[in-house]
């Protein structure tokens, strides 16, 4: 028996090669095909540190000549957001960015200088949300908290004003 390796980028997925990339694993668990463009987007995200914009991914894909259209990139980001492995952030500048994250509920602290993003636990937010619901009469279905500041690394680079 001969194995034909000319069947495109999906062959390795069909052969059962397991990827350590959590985005690829989420696509598989969600029952989505691992197409070449989805795999490429997943790899670009996995290689990126901190938050990233769609434009940054598009530039990286173009630089590597991956042949991913802007529409395909946005469809992939929408799907990954829906699966909960990527979350869209609203930056203080008004721009939108994304950050890879665990599917469990959490919040983000984002460095406004270098873009490093850290997942943080609830830290009492659930109680505050419950109190807001009680006082407002709303049934709160979900919430999102993004905190911005300087990470320890960027703080260390900052010299105090004299």
C-alpha positions in Angstrom: 0.0 0.0 0.0 1.3 3.5 -0.9 0.4 6.5 1.1 -0.3 9.6 -1.1 0.8 12.7 0.7 -0.5 15.0 -2.1 -4.0 15.4 -0.6 -3.5 18.9 0.8 -3.1 20.2 4.4 -6.1 18.4 5.7 -4.4 15.0 5.2 -2.5 15.1 8.5 -5.6 15.9 10.4 -7.5 13.0 8.8 -4.6 10.7 9.6 -5.1 11.6 13.3 -2.0 13.6 13.9 -2.7 15.4 17.2 -1.8 19.0 17.6 -0.9 20.6 20.9 -2.4 23.8 19.7 -5.5 24.4 21.9 -7.2 26.3 19.0 -6.9 23.3 16.8 -8.2 21.1 19.6 -11.2 23.3 20.1 -12.1 23.2 16.4 -11.9 19.4 16.5 -14.0 19.2 19.7 -16.6 21.5 18.1 -16.9 19.3 15.1 -15.3 21.8 12.6 -13.1 20.7 9.8 -9.5 21.7 10.1 -9.0 23.4 6.8 -5.7 24.8 5.7 -6.7 28.4 6.3 -8.1 27.6 9.8 -4.9 25.7 10.7 -2.8 28.7 9.5 -4.8 31.2 11.5 -4.6 28.9 14.6 -0.8 28.7 14.1 -0.5 32.5 13.7 -2.4 33.1 16.9 -0.4 30.5 18.8 2.8 32.2 17.8 1.6 35.7 18.7 2.3 36.9 22.2 -0.3 39.1 24.0 -3.2 40.5 22.3 -3.3 40.9 18.5 -5.4 42.6 15.9 -6.9 41.1 12.8 -4.6 43.5 10.8 -1.5 42.1 12.5 -2.6 38.5 11.6 -3.3 39.6 8.1 0.2 41.2 7.8 1.8 38.1 9.2 -0.1 35.8 6.8 0.7 38.0 3.8 4.4 38.0 4.8 4.4 34.2 4.9 2.5 34.0 1.7 -0.3 31.9 3.3 -2.9 33.0 0.8 -5.5 33.8 3.5 -8.1 36.4 2.4 -9.2 39.1 4.8 -12.8 37.6 4.8 -11.4 34.1 5.6 -9.4 35.6 8.5 -12.4 37.4 10.0 -14.6 34.3 9.6 -12.0 32.2 11.4 -11.8 34.8 14.2 -15.6 34.9 14.5 -15.7 31.1 14.8 -12.9 31.0 17.3 -14.6 33.7 19.4 -17.8 31.6 19.2 -15.9 28.5 20.4 -14.5 30.6 23.3 -10.8 30.0 22.6 -10.3 33.6 21.4 -11.9 36.7 23.0 -12.4 40.0 21.4 -11.1 43.0 23.4 -12.1 46.6 23.2 -8.9 48.5 23.7 -8.7 52.0 25.3 -7.7 53.4 21.9 -11.1 52.3 20.4 -9.4 49.5 18.4 -10.5 45.9 18.6 -8.0 43.2 19.4 -8.2 39.5 20.2 -6.5 37.4 22.8 -6.4 33.6 23.0 -8.0 32.3 26.2 -9.2 29.3 28.1 -12.9 28.4 27.7 -13.6 28.8 31.5 -15.0 32.2 32.6 -12.3 34.6 33.5 -11.2 38.2 33.1 -8.2 39.9 31.5 -5.5 42.3 32.7 -3.8 43.8 29.6 -0.6 45.8 29.5 -1.4 49.0 27.6 2.3 49.3 26.5 3.4 45.8 25.4 0.0 44.1 24.9 0.8 41.2 27.3 -2.6 39.8 28.5 -3.1 37.8 31.6 -6.1 35.8 32.6 -7.3 36.5 36.1 -9.8 34.8 38.3 -13.1 36.2 39.5 -11.7 38.1 42.6 -15.2 39.0 43.8 -16.7 40.2 40.5 -19.4 37.6 40.7 -20.6 39.0 44.0 -20.6 42.6 42.5 -22.6 41.4 39.5 -25.1 39.7 41.8 -25.5 42.9 43.8 -26.0 44.9 40.6 -28.6 42.5 39.4 -30.4 42.7 42.8 -30.4 46.5 42.8 -31.2 47.1 39.1 -33.8 44.3 38.8 -32.0 43.0 35.7 -31.3 39.3 35.2 -27.6 39.5 34.3 -26.8 36.8 31.6 -23.2 37.6 31.2 -20.4 40.1 31.8 -16.9 40.9 30.7 -14.2 42.7 32.5 -11.0 44.0 31.0 -8.5 45.9 33.1 -5.7 47.9 31.5 -2.4 49.0 33.0 1.4 48.4 33.0 2.7 44.8 33.5 5.6 44.3 35.9 8.0 44.1 33.0 7.0 47.5 31.6 6.8 49.0 35.1 10.5 48.0 35.6 11.4 49.8 32.3 9.6 53.0 33.5 11.8 55.4 35.2 10.1 57.6 37.9 9.9 61.3 37.1 12.3 63.4 39.2 
